[in-house]
Amino acid sequence: MTNYEYLYNKEYYHDILYHDLFVNKELSYSIIENGTILPFKRVEEGNGLGGGIIDDKGNFINSTSLHNEFGTSYHFDKVEKSQKLTVIYLGMFHSIWGHCLTDNIRRLWFLKTDSYRKQFKDCPLVFIPLGKFKFQENFQQLLEILGIDCKRFIPITEITQYERIILPDECFFTPDGGMRYFTSEYRKMMDLIREYGLEHRKPIPYKKVYFSYANYKKFKQIGEDRIEEYFKGKGFTVITPEKISFKEQLNILVNCESFASTIGSCSHNIVFLRDNTEVILIPRANYLTGYQLALDQVHNLNITYVDSTLSLLAAKAPWDGPFYYFISKQLMHYFNEEIDKGFSYWHKNFKDIKTYIQYGLNYGRGGNPGTLQYYSVIAAECLEQYKRTSKLTRIKRLMIKMRMFVKYR
């Protein structure tokens, strides 16, 4: 069971916590006759992601975009290419690592089935690259461990009609664009990768790791350096995963006994940890991603969510940031650290608050109304501490003391 007791407001997330996100169902595939694959295109409708499969009647198949309810068809004057072929459609691929671990591989289970080997093993494997997607080395290594050669994958960059499109079911999916679910086929792929890591395990000199986003300035993370320093003080080694290969990351993950990260692509790597590993996850703002909640349940881990942010200016889509990190009482409580009476967020934590406000007003613009609700208690506590510790307040107190001294001298 995952522990949510160190969140500021557990009731805020009440509707999405404690769901069983494993679905026990038999996966199969469908055949789309004379289907057309639309390459990725930015559009004004929906979430702005155009592309996917339309059938011979012109119906768009929602799940063939990045994921269900997150894409759309778009108008086109003609089919640019028509081929008398049967192809296997593997999805729309995103370059972000978290999507590589989830959306990009959700149909790959099919390539390990008897149906594929007996009927379709010679069929071309096609996919839609989202934006500037390329097979980065780490994703190639992950696929290699799964026994899949990405050189066989053919990107669809023109509007192309095929005689038959084989569409495997998804082993990691969302019905409505919100909660995510996974099947045994997804777990088997993660097991296979984890077992590879265990079979090729090499000793490392540390057992506690913190996976950091510090090098990703585009994620608009302010103050994560303080989180890093705090975890270093607790015996954690800070890892910047983009600097090492996936196989090196995997070796760290199967060796460690404690793993910590803010929530995002880094934290999705918990699917490779050994059972019963201690996991500390820090939300970036007032949201818990459905991806992470599903991945939490793939293996048996000891997971605790700990709030340590004050991301008051998060954008309407809170995953866009900006995020503001500081050392919270919740984080200190998790480590059983005694909090003295003189504890002040202001002096110890608000080093970059001016930068955050300037950046947040220009980018986030406080567009997410939920932030005020979620952070109300902790924000009020910080404001009260500021009043007590500000220069003006200290000067007023000094003047009162001086008056009292003169009066009673």
C-alpha positions in Angstrom: 0.0 0.0 0.0 1.3 3.5 -0.9 1.6 6.0 1.9 0.0 9.4 1.2 0.1 10.7 4.8 2.9 13.2 4.1 0.9 15.1 1.5 -0.4 18.6 2.5 -4.0 17.7 1.7 -4.8 14.0 1.0 -8.5 14.8 0.7 -7.7 17.0 -2.4 -6.8 13.8 -4.2 -9.4 11.6 -2.7 -11.1 10.6 -6.0 -7.9 9.2 -7.5 -6.2 7.5 -4.6 -6.4 3.8 -3.6 -7.7 2.5 -7.0 -6.6 -0.9 -8.3 -5.1 0.1 -11.6 -4.2 -3.5 -12.8 -6.7 -4.8 -15.3 -6.9 -8.6 -15.8 -8.0 -9.0 -19.4 -6.9 -11.0 -22.4 -5.4 -8.7 -25.1 -5.9 -9.3 -28.8 -5.7 -7.2 -32.0 -8.1 -5.7 -34.6 -7.8 -5.5 -38.3 -8.6 -2.2 -40.1 -9.3 -2.7 -43.8 -8.2 0.1 -46.1 -7.3 2.3 -43.1 -5.3 5.5 -43.4 -2.6 6.6 -41.1 -2.3 10.4 -40.6 1.2 11.6 -39.6 1.6 14.0 -36.6 0.4 17.5 -37.1 -0.3 20.4 -34.7 -4.0 21.3 -34.9 -6.3 23.8 -33.1 -8.8 21.1 -32.0 -8.7 19.1 -28.8 -5.2 19.0 -27.2 -3.5 20.2 -30.4 -2.2 16.7 -31.4 -3.4 15.6 -34.8 -2.6 12.2 -36.2 -3.5 8.5 -35.9 -5.6 6.0 -37.8 -8.9 6.6 -39.6 -10.9 3.6 -40.9 -12.4 3.2 -44.3 -15.6 5.0 -43.1 -13.6 8.1 -42.0 -13.9 7.3 -38.3 -10.9 8.4 -36.2 -9.6 5.7 -33.7 -8.9 7.7 -30.5 -6.3 5.3 -29.0 -4.0 5.6 -32.1 -2.9 9.1 -31.1 -0.5 9.6 -28.2 -3.2 8.0 -26.1 -7.0 7.9 -25.8 -8.8 11.3 -25.8 -5.5 13.1 -26.5 -5.5 13.4 -30.3 -7.7 14.1 -33.3 -8.1 13.6 -37.0 -7.7 16.5 -39.3 -8.8 17.5 -42.8 -6.7 16.4 -45.8 -7.4 16.7 -49.5 -6.0 13.4 -50.6 -4.1 10.3 -49.6 -0.5 11.0 -50.4 0.5 7.3 -50.7 -1.5 4.1 -51.1 0.1 0.7 -50.5 -1.2 -2.9 -50.9 0.4 -4.0 -47.7 -0.5 -5.4 -44.3 1.3 -3.4 -41.6 1.4 -3.5 -37.8 0.7 -0.1 -36.2 2.7 0.5 -33.0 1.5 3.9 -32.0 2.5 7.6 -31.8 6.0 7.8 -30.2 7.0 10.7 -27.9 10.6 11.5 -27.2 10.1 12.2 -23.4 11.5 9.3 -21.4 8.3 8.8 -19.4 6.4 8.2 -22.6 9.1 5.8 -23.8 8.4 3.7 -20.7 4.6 3.8 -21.2 2.9 5.1 -24.3 5.6 4.2 -26.8 5.7 0.5 -25.8 2.1 -0.2 -25.0 1.5 -2.3 -28.2 4.9 -4.0 -28.3 3.7 -7.0 -26.3 2.2 -8.2 -29.6 5.6 -8.8 -31.2 6.2 -11.6 -28.6 3.0 -13.5 -29.4 2.4 -16.7 -31.4 -0.1 -14.8 -33.5 2.6 -12.4 -34.6 5.2 -15.1 -35.2 2.8 -17.3 -37.2 0.9 -14.8 -39.2 2.5 -11.3 -39.3 6.3 -11.6 -38.6 7.1 -10.4 -42.1 4.8 -7.4 -41.9 6.3 -3.9 -41.7 6.2 -2.2 -38.3 5.0 1.3 -38.5 4.6 4.2 -36.1 4.0 8.0 -36.0 6.8 10.1 -34.7 5.5 13.0 -32.6 7.3 16.2 -33.5 11.1 15.7 -33.7 11.0 12.2 -32.2 14.1 10.1 -32.8 15.2 6.8 -31.3 17.6 8.1 -28.6 20.3 5.7 -27.4 18.5 5.0 -24.1 15.3 4.0 -25.7 17.2 1.8 -28.2 18.8 0.0 -25.3 15.5 -0.6 -23.6 14.1 -2.1 -26.8 17.2 -4.1 -27.3 16.7 -5.7 -23.8 13.1 -6.5 -24.9 14.6 -8.3 -28.0 13.2 -5.6 -30.4 15.3 -4.0 -33.2 14.0 -0.5 -33.7 15.7 -0.4 -37.1 12.6 -2.3 -38.3 10.3 0.5 -37.3 9.1 2.6 -40.2 8.0 6.2 -39.4 4.9 7.5 -41.1 5.5 11.0 -42.3 3.0 11.1 -45.2 -0.8 10.4 -45.3 -0.7 6.7 -46.2 -3.5 4.2 -46.8 -2.8 0.5 -46.3 -4.8 -2.5 -47.5 -4.8 -3.8 -43.9 -3.6 -2.3 -40.6 -3.1 -4.7 -37.6 -3.8 -2.8 -34.5 -2.7 -4.5 -31.3 -4.6 -3.7 -28.0 -2.8 -1.5 -25.5 -1.2 -3.1 -22.4 -0.9 0.4 -20.8 -3.9 2.6 -21.5 -6.4 5.3 -20.4 -10.1 5.2 -21.2 -10.6 8.9 -20.9 -7.3 10.7 -20.8 -7.2 10.6 -17.0 -6.4 7.5 -15.0 -4.0 5.0 -16.4 -4.3 1.2 -16.2 -2.0 -1.7 -17.1 -2.3 -5.4 -17.8 -0.1 -8.4 -17.2 1.5 -7.9 -20.6 2.9 -4.6 -19.5 4.2 -6.1 -16.2 5.9 -8.9 -18.1 7.8 -6.4 -20.2 9.0 -4.6 -17.1 9.8 -7.9 -15.4 11.9 -8.9 -18.4 13.9 -5.6 -18.3 14.3 -5.9 -14.5 15.5 -9.5 -14.8 18.0 -8.4 -17.4 19.3 -5.8 -14.9 19.6 -8.4 -12.1 21.3 -11.0 -14.4 23.9 -8.4 -15.4 24.2 -6.7 -12.1 27.5 -5.1 -11.1 28.2 -3.7 -7.6 27.9 0.0 -6.9 29.3 1.9 -3.9 25.9 3.3 -2.7 22.5 2.0 -1.8 20.4 5.3 -1.7 19.9 7.3 -4.9 18.1 10.5 -5.7 17.3 10.9 -9.5 17.5 14.6 -10.3 16.0 16.9 -13.0 18.6 19.6 -12.2 20.0 19.7 -15.8 16.5 20.2 -17.3 16.0 23.9 -17.0 13.1 23.6 -19.5 11.1 21.8 -16.8 11.0 25.1 -14.9 12.1 23.6 -11.7 13.3 26.2 -9.1 14.9 25.1 -5.9 15.6 21.4 -6.6 19.2 22.0 -5.6 18.1 22.4 -2.0 16.2 19.1 -2.3 19.3 17.5 -3.6 21.5 18.8 -0.8 19.0 17.7 1.8 19.0 14.1 0.4 22.7 14.1 0.2 22.7 14.9 4.0 20.6 11.8 4.4 23.1 9.6 2.7 21.7 9.7 -0.9 23.8 9.9 -4.0 22.4 12.3 -6.6 22.1 10.8 -10.1 21.4 12.8 -13.2 20.1 10.0 -15.5 20.5 11.8 -18.8 24.3 11.7 -18.3 24.5 7.9 -18.2 23.2 5.1 -20.4 20.0 3.2 -19.7 21.9 0.0 -18.9 23.9 2.0 -16.3 20.7 3.5 -14.9 19.2 0.0 -14.7 22.2 -1.3 -12.8 21.8 1.5 -10.3 18.1 0.8 -9.9 18.3 -2.9 -9.4 21.1 -2.4 -6.8 19.6 0.4 -4.7 17.6 0.0 -1.5 16.2 3.5 -1.4 15.1 5.6 -4.4 13.9 9.3 -4.3 12.8 11.7 -7.0 10.3 14.4 -7.9 7.4 13.0 -9.9 7.9 12.8 -13.7 10.0 10.7 -16.1 12.7 10.1 -13.4 10.2 8.7 -11.0 8.7 6.4 -13.7 11.9 4.4 -13.4 10.6 2.7 -10.2 9.2 -0.1 -12.5 12.8 -1.5 -12.5 13.4 -1.5 -8.7 13.5 -4.7 -6.8 10.4 -5.6 -4.7 10.2 -3.9 -1.3 12.6 -1.0 -2.3 11.9 2.2 -0.3 10.6 4.9 -2.6 10.1 8.6 -1.8 8.1 10.6 -4.4 7.8 14.4 -4.3 4.9 15.9 -6.3 5.9 18.9 -8.4 2.7 20.8 -7.8 -0.9 20.2 -6.9 -1.4 17.1 -9.0 -0.6 13.4 -9.1 -0.1 12.1 -12.6 -2.2 9.0 -13.6 0.9 7.6 -15.1 2.8 7.5 -11.8 -0.2 6.1 -9.9 -0.4 3.2 -12.3 3.4 2.5 -12.3 3.4 2.5 -8.5 1.4 -0.8 -8.7 3.5 -2.7 -11.2 5.7 -4.1 -8.5 5.6 -4.4 -4.7 7.4 -1.3 -3.5 7.3 0.7 -0.2 6.2 4.1 -1.7 5.7 7.3 0.3 4.5 10.6 -1.3 6.0 13.6 0.4 5.1 17.2 -0.4 8.0 19.6 -0.4 6.9 22.4 -2.8 5.0 25.7 -2.8 4.2 25.8 -6.5 1.5 28.5 -6.2 2.0 29.8 -9.8 1.6 26.5 -11.6 0.0 26.9 -15.0 -3.5 25.8 -15.8 -2.0 22.4 -16.8 0.0 22.0 -13.6 2.5 19.6 -15.2 3.8 22.6 -17.2 5.1 24.3 -14.1 6.8 26.4 -12.9 7.6 24.4 -9.8 9.1 25.7 -6.6 10.8 23.3 -4.2 11.8 23.9 -0.6 12.5 21.7 2.5 9.1 21.2 4.1 8.2 20.0 7.5 6.6 17.0 5.8 9.9 16.0 4.4 11.7 16.5 7.7 9.0 14.5 9.5 9.5 11.6 7.0 13.1 11.4 8.1 12.1 11.7 11.8 14.0 15.0 12.0 13.2 17.1 15.0 11.8 20.5 14.1 12.8 23.2 16.6 10.6 26.1 17.6 12.7 28.6 15.6 12.1 26.7 12.4 11.4 29.2 9.6 10.6 28.4 5.9 11.6 32.0 5.1 15.3 32.0 6.0 16.0 28.3 5.1 14.0 27.8 2.0 13.0 31.0 0.1 16.4 31.6 -1.5 14.9 31.7 -5.0 11.4 33.0 -4.3 12.0 36.2 -6.2 13.1 34.4 -9.3 10.2 32.0 -9.0 7.6 34.8 -8.7 9.1 36.7 -11.7 9.2 33.6 -13.8 5.8 32.3 -12.6 4.0 35.6 -13.4 5.4 35.6 -16.9 4.9 31.9 -17.6 2.5 30.2 -15.2 0.4 33.4 -14.5 -1.3 31.5 -11.6 -3.6 29.9 -14.1 -4.4 26.9 -12.0 -7.1 27.7 -9.4 -6.5 24.5 -7.6 -3.1 25.7 -6.3 -4.7 28.2 -3.9 -6.9 25.5 -2.5 -4.2 23.0 -2.2 -1.5 25.2 -0.7 -3.7 27.4 1.4 -2.5 26.0 4.8 1.2 25.8 4.1 1.1 29.2 2.3 -0.6 30.8 5.3 2.1 29.3 7.6 4.9 30.7 5.4 3.3 34.1 5.3 2.9 34.2 9.0 6.5 33.3 9.5 7.5 36.0 7.1 5.6 38.6 9.0 7.4 37.5 12.2 10.8 37.5 10.6 10.8 40.3 8.1 13.1 43.3 8.6 10.3 45.7 9.1 8.8 43.5 11.9 12.2 43.1 13.5 12.7 46.9 13.4 9.3 47.5 15.0 10.1 45.0 17.8 13.5 46.7 18.4 11.8 50.1 18.7 9.3 48.7 21.2 12.1 47.2 23.3 14.0 50.6 23.2 10.9 52.5 24.3 10.4 50.0 27.2 14.0 50.4 28.1 13.8 54.2 28.2 10.5 54.1 30.1 11.7 51.9 32.9 15.3 53.1 33.1 
